[in-house]
């Protein structure tokens, strides 16, 4: 059972609108602490009950009330806290989780270049970070436009814990997520303009050498939405064909399932991207997003599997559940999967805002409602934390929720 009993205001923040916005916050838990990264570049550590600020790194030169240095990715262990920003130099920073002392920082613009336009979408973006026993791993990207051509520059970096770069992998594509089992790092690439680029690349965590690759057999720029290790195997949510896959360690397909594949409804052909995947107790849990159509950005029809969680084991769908709104991610711990549900720009109701808890084999357990939208979620060692952000739907004059941090327990 999830129980959010503790709350902390995080300050002012412009309300999100009807459509989901880019990441503006991050959260992590470790060693009975909750760490939060904010839209103005602050990194704060609280005790588990959120009663006491243990330390507050205001970001120094990094802090920026305009949101040009948002903390958008975060990973923590008892010994190391790593954060990544969107904006500025695309900085990756490591902190002592007990004291908040910055140990080192690294500007990813040295690898991917600086923004060519003063626009959020063009800013350097550290999309994901992870900490292993020997490595800190991060993926960063930068977008630009050359006439009609879209260009992504990206790098995946492996650091030792003192901040020295041990390896780097450059790709002219857009990384969207990574996962690690300590020995391997799986990187999901979403936008791949070059046909020879693989949507999934698995690297040796120590050396950065390629271990295996995988790509859907289709001609599409969008490839992979998310990736998660499942023991020796790898679960993949595929944007290219809107399916879920389980691959073996050599990148060979064990099974695949239809999630929100293209479907004719009336005069439209609609689909929804499978944006996320996690693995809980050997069950792969996939989550789909908004409805799109081949011919228009705003289709009249809705795909029947939009905003849906699917649990799959051995290639068989165990259960599905309508989560109501757009999910920013999915987390697993033990036999549980947790999915934060934010806006549904069609329904435009605060009823979609909340955190869903699932038993991987049995299905939906409970939902904790929130006034605002849950935009970042972390769980570990029985501690659960979520960032709530305010939202205003375009056809209302109401602000739902506030910029808050919640913590509680998961039993």
N, C-alpha and C positions, 0 to 999 in steps of 0.2 A: 504494500500500500504506500502511495506517495502522499506526503503530508508537508505542505508548505506552511510553516508556522512563523517564519522570520522574514522581515521585510526591511529594505533600506532604500531611501530615496537617493537617486544618483544625480539630481540637478535638472536644469532645463534642457529640453531637446525638442527641436521642431517635430511636429507630429508627422508620421508616415501618412501616405495617402491610400487611395483604393487599391492600387497595384503594389505588389511587393517591391521594396527598395533594396538597394545594395546593403551589405553588412555594415553596421555602424558600431557594433559592440562585440565583445568576446568574454567568455567565462571559463574557469577551470577550477577543479577541486583537487586538493592533495593534503595529506598530513593534518586533517581536521581544519583546513583553511579553505576559504573561498576567495578566489582571485577574479577581479573583473577589470576589463579594459574598456574604456569609454570612447564616445564619439569625439571628445576634446583632447584625447591623447593621454588621459590619466590611467595609471595602473594602481589598483588599490587591493590590499589584502585585509580580509576580515576574519574574525573567528567564525566558527561554524554557525553560531546563532546570530551573526551579524550585529552583535551588541557592541563590538569594539573594533576600531580601525587599528590593525596591527602595524601597518605602514602604508604610506601613500606616496608613490612616485609620480609627481605632477608632470613628468615628461620633459621638464626643463625647456630647452629650445624646441622640443618636439610638440609641446602643448599648443593647441590652436583652436580657439573657440569657433572658427569657421568650419570645422570638420575636415580640414585638409590633411589631418594626420590622425585618422581614426585608428583605434586598435581593433583589428578585425580577426585576428587568429591568435590562439593561445593554447599552450600545452604545459602541464605541470607534473612533476614528480616530487617526492619528499626533498630532493636535493637540487632541483633546477626548475625554474620558471622561464619559459620562452614566449615572447610575444612578437607579432608581426603587424605592421601598419599598412594602411592604404593612404598614399600621399607622400609628399616630400621626397625623401630618398628611398622609399620602400624599405624602411629599416627593420631589421631583425635584432632583437635585444634579448639578453639573458640576465636574469636576476637571481640573487639569493632569496629563496622563498621565505626564509625566516626573518630576514632583516630588510629586504627591499633594496639592498645594495646592487647597483648595476655591475655586472661582471664584464660584459663586453657588448658591443653592438657592431652591426655590419650593414652597409648601404648596398642594397641589391641593384641600385642604379649603376654601380660599377660594372655590372654584368649585363643589364637589360636596357640601359640608357634612361634618359630623363623624359618627362612628359613633353609632347610636342604641341599640346593644346591645353589651355586652362579650363579643363572640364573633368568631372569626377571619373568618367569612363576612361580617360586617358592617363590617369595617375598610376604610378607603380603600385602593385597590389601583391602583398604577401598572402596568398590564398590559403595556405595551410602550413602548420608546423607540427613537429613531433619530437619526442625525446626518447631515446633508447639508452641502454646501459653505457654505450660507448659513444653515441652520436647525438647531435642535434640536427634534424633534417628540416628543410624548408623549401617550399616551392613558391616562386614569384613570377609575375608576368607584367607586361606592359603592352598596351594596344595603341596603334596609330592607324591613320588612313592615308594611303597614297593614291589620290584620285579615286577610282572606283575599287581599288584593291585594299582589303583589310589585312593588316599585318600584326602578328603577335610575336613578341620577343619574350622568351621565358628561360628560367634557369631553375634547376633543382640543386640544392647545395647540401653537402654533408660536412658538418663541423665536428671537431672534438669538443669536449665540454669547456675548454679554455677559449674557444672561439676561433681557432685556427681552421681554415678551410682545408679539408682533406680531399675533397673531390667536388666536381661540379659537372652538370649535364645541361648543355644548352640545346633548346629546340625552338624552331619557329612555329610554335603552336601555343595553345592556351591551356595550361594546367588548371584543373578545377578542384582536385582533392588528392590526398595521399593517405596511405595507411602503412603501418610497419608492424612486423612481428618480431622485431629486434635484429633479425638476420637479413631480412629483405625489406625493400621499400617499393611499394606499388604506387605508381603515379597515374592518375586518370587525366587524359587530355581530351578536352571537349571540342574546341574549334581547331581543326587541322586543315589549313588551306592547301598544304602540299599532299598529294595523294600517297606519297611514300611514308608519311608519318603515321605511326601506330597510335591507336587510342589508349592502349594500356602498355606501359613500360615498367618492368620489374627490375630493380637495381639491387646489387649487393650493398648492404648497409655500410659495410666497412670500407669498400673500395670504390663504390659507385659504378662498377662494371655492370653491363647489361646481363641479366639472368635469363629473362624471357620477354617476349612481346606478344600482343594479341590485337587484332583489329577486326571489326565486323566486316563481312564480305559484301560490301555495298559501296556505291559511289555517293558519299555524303560528306559534307564538311563537319557536321556535328558527329562526334564519335561516342565518347564515354561520359557519363554523368557522375559516377561515384564508384568506389572500389573498397572492398573490405576482405581481409584475410579470414579464411575459414579453415584453421589448421594448416595443412600443406596446400590446400586449395584456395581459390580466389573468387569471390563473388563480385560481379560487375553489373551495374545498371547501364544499359546501352541507349544513348540518345539516338543513335543512327537508325535502329529498327524498333525502338520502344519495347525492348524485351529485357528480361533478366537472365543472366548466365552464371553458371558455376564452371570454372576452369580448373584443371589440375596444375601442378607446379610447372609443367612444361608449356602451359598456355593452351592445352587441348580441351575442347568442350566436353564436359561431363553431362550437362543438361542445359536446356534453355526453356523459358516460358514466355508466353505473350503477356504483357502487362497492359499497356494502353496503346496498342497498335492502331494503325489507320483504319477508320471505320466510316462507311458512308451513312450519313444521317440527313435525310431530305436531299437538298441540292449540294450539301457540303461533305467534304471528307475531312474528318477531324481526328485528332490524336492528342496525347499528353505525354510529356517527357517523364521517364522514370529518373528522378533527380537524385535519389539517395538509396543507400543500402547499408545495412549492418548485419552482423551475424551474432545470434544469441542462442547458445546451447545447441549448436550445429544447424539451426534454422536460419535461413537468409530472409531478412525482412526488407522489402523494397517499398519505396514511396513515390507516387506520381504527383505531378503538379497540375498547372492550369491547362485548360483545353486550348489547342491551336488548330488552325485549319490550313489546308494547302493554298487557299485562294484569298484569305483575308486574315487580318490580325484579330478582328473581333467577330468571331463566328456567332451565329444565332444558336446553333446547337451546342450541347455540352456532351463531351465524351463520357460514357457511363462509368469509366474507370479513372476519371480525374480525381485528384486529392484522395487517393486510396492507398491503404497499406495492404501488402500481400506478404503472407508468410509461406515460404517454399522449402520443402525438405525432400531430398532425393528426386527433384524434378516435379513433385506434386504440390499443388497449392493446398495448404492446410486450412487457411481462412483468409478472408479479406475484410477490411473495415473502412468505411467512409470517415476520414478525419476532418472533413468540413472545410478546411482552408489550406493555404499554402504552407508547406513545411520548410523551414530553413535548414533542417538537418535531421539526423536520427542517431540515437545513442543506444548502446547495449551494455548491460552488466548482468552477468550470470544468465539466468533464463528469461530476463526481462528486456524488452525493447521500449524505448521512450521516444515519442514524436511530438514536437511542439507544433501547434497549428495556429497560423496567423490569419491574414486577410483572405477572404474569398471576394474578389472584386466584383463578382456577379451578385452574390447574395448580399454583400455589404451589411453584415450583422455581426455584432460582438459575440453572438452565440458560437461563432467558429473559433474564438480565441481560447486556447487552453493547451494543457500538456496531457497527452494520452499515454497510458501505461498498458503494455500488452504482455501477456505470458506467451512466450515464443510458440509453444505448441497449442495452447488453449485459446488464444485470442485476446480480445479486449478485456482488461481488468477494471479500469476506471479512468475518468477524466477529471482533471483539476482545472476549473474555469479561471480565466484571467480577464480583467477589464480591458487591458491593452493587448498587444500582440507579443507572444514569446519569440524572441529573435536569436537567442543563444542559450544553449543548454549544456550542462556538464553533470556527470554522475560518477561516483566511485566511493568505495569503502562505506557504503550506506548513506553517503551524503549527496544530496541533490541540490542543484543551483540553476536558476534560470533568470535571464534578463528580460524584463518587460519594457516595451516602448509604447508611447502614445500613438494613436492613429485617428485620423479624421477621414471619413468617407466623403467623396466629392459631392454627394447629394444630401449631405447632412450638415448641420451646424453644431455638431457635438464632438468633443474630444473624448475618446475612450481611453482610459488608463493613464499612466504616467511612466516616466523613466525610473524604473525601480529594479532592485535586485531582490530576489526571493531565495531562501534556502530552506531546506527541510530534510526529511529522511525518506529512504526507500526501504521498505521491509519485504 
